[in-house]
Amino acid sequence: MKCVASLLALFGVFCLGAALNSWQLPDPVNLLSAINADLDIEWMSFKKSYNRTYSSNREELERRLYWEDTLRFVQEHNLRFDRGEETYTVGESDFADMAEDEFQRLYLSSLVIPPEDEREEEVVDYEDDMDMDLPLEVDWRTKGAVSPVKNQGACGSCWAFSAIGALEAAVKIKTGKAVDLAEQELVDCAYRRFGNYGCRGGWMNNAFKYIELRGGVDTESCYPYSGRRSSRCSHKKSCVGARMSGHRDTQKGSESNLAQTLNQHGPVTVAADVNSPGFMHYRQGVYNNPSCDKRRPNHAMVSVGYGSSRGLNYWIIKNSWGQGWGDKGYVFMAKDKGDLCGLANHASYPVL
């Protein structure tokens, strides 16, 4: 009865029997009892914090159940962290009321990886420098080279944010000027013949090729992000904020080569397998997931450095899910673990 009363208060007075029949739920009593009424206040707080409104009572009930599952996962994972069984914590985020398969469809199906024989690799070759001593830490954020974390929204445009993030950093390092460049131009204009498909996926090097051939990419202020693809490309030569002459790949699968590139050139685009609830709800610490598949990258980001904490080496990764996700928009991913999750498999950087 407590659960039913809670739902009445939460959704307003309506005919529960008719509503449940319209949802075609086989056992509405059990479903209602699955709701934890003790979490009503926390649920209201979540909706307020993340600006949640739902189209129907049915949708809100479904979202509530996903959110409660997330809370259970968070509690169990962080308990293992407290026992020393995990190297990172998780927490509530903008994704807390999403089903895992929905999250995967919207955020982790957005890479269109070229076949190996079509990749135009320009391997970075350090020859005698391969064994050079590297600094223990590199963090381009401390040098003011990294632009603020952005939010791609419910659009599979991580490839565009990865490419633009690396280019913004390269411009700042070379010229000292901060630029805010247009991911939306890549979503709209770097289409099909460049091997990209807007919000349905793309590839970082294909984005670089577009910028090279187009003669630059517009600024964000001229071409603001909408999070959906327009069939009209609105590129303007007068709005170009950055140009590039080419791009280079790091040595495939080599973490040492990736580290050297970061040290010598600056932030690098990376792709990785991050298909896990631990990454989805990551909060702090070193993300170390031995079960991820380095051969199947599903998300593109920007590596802006590396470091070490409590004996764990990590990559500093800038994501594009907003500053409310992870550690202020960043994730620290395990380094020197056999290229865990494949971060060194498809890394590249722009050449100005």
Summary of the structure (lengths in Angstrom):
residues: 352
radius of gyration: 22.3
end to end distance: 66.3
largest distance: 75.8
contacts: 1130
relative contact order: 0.14
helix: 39%
strand: 18%
